[in-house]
Amino acid sequence: MAKPDYATLLGQIAVETDPVVKQQLIDQCYVFTEPLTNEEKDLFGYINSDYFVDNPSATESFLDDGVLKAKSFVGVYFK
């Protein structure tokens, strides 16, 4: 089975008014036979994956020997 064109199907689902046809489109769209590309993931996500910048210390452990390593952009982290 070929990978569905998610962008087209999601657009059709959004404008479809017949509930039976809408459910058929949903059933077609939500078939994931192979991993999604980042662009496809963004179609299903609430926000684009590159909208937020990762925390500068995201690759480090949050707490290391009791010392908080994450940096706060908007306030203070409490442990």
N, C-alpha and C positions, 0 to 999 in steps of 0.2 A: 504494500500500500504506500502510495506517495505521501510525502509530508504535506499537510494542508497549508494553504496560503492563509495564515492566521490574520493578517491585517485585513484582507478582504472579508473573511468570515466574521470578524468582530464588527466591521462596519455594517454588514448585512444584519447581524443580530441586533445592533443598536436601532435600526430603522424598521425592523419587522414588527408588524402589528398582530399578525395571526399567531396565537400561542402555540399551535401545533407545529407550524413551520419554524417558528422561533426555536422551539425545543429541538427540532431536527438539526438546525444549524448549530446549536450549542453542542449537541452530541457529536457532530462532525468536527467542531473546532477543538474540543478538549480531548483530542487523541494525540498523545505524545509518544511516537514510536522511536524517536531518537532525541538526543539532547537538544535543547533550544539554544539558539545563538543569543548573544547579549541583546541584540535588537528585538528579537522575539520575546525575550524575558521582559523587556521594557513595555511591550504591548500589554502584558498581563499584570504588570506591577502598578502599584499606586503612584509611584513617582519613578522617574528615570534613575537607573542605577548610578549614574555619575552626577546626580544632583547634589549630593552631600559629599564633602571631602572627608576622607577617613581621618580619624583621630590620629595625631602624630605619633602616639604611642600605642596604636592599635595592634602592632605586631609584637609588642612586649606584653608580659603578663600584667594584669590590672593591679595586682598587689604582689610585690616581691619583697620578701622579708619584712612585711608590715609597712612598706613604703609605697604610697600610692604613686603609680607611674603614669596614669592617664592624665592628659591635659584637658582642662575645661575651656570651652569656647564661650560659654554663656553664664557661668556661675562657678560655684565651688562644689566639688564632689566630696561627699561625706562617707566615711567608712564605718 
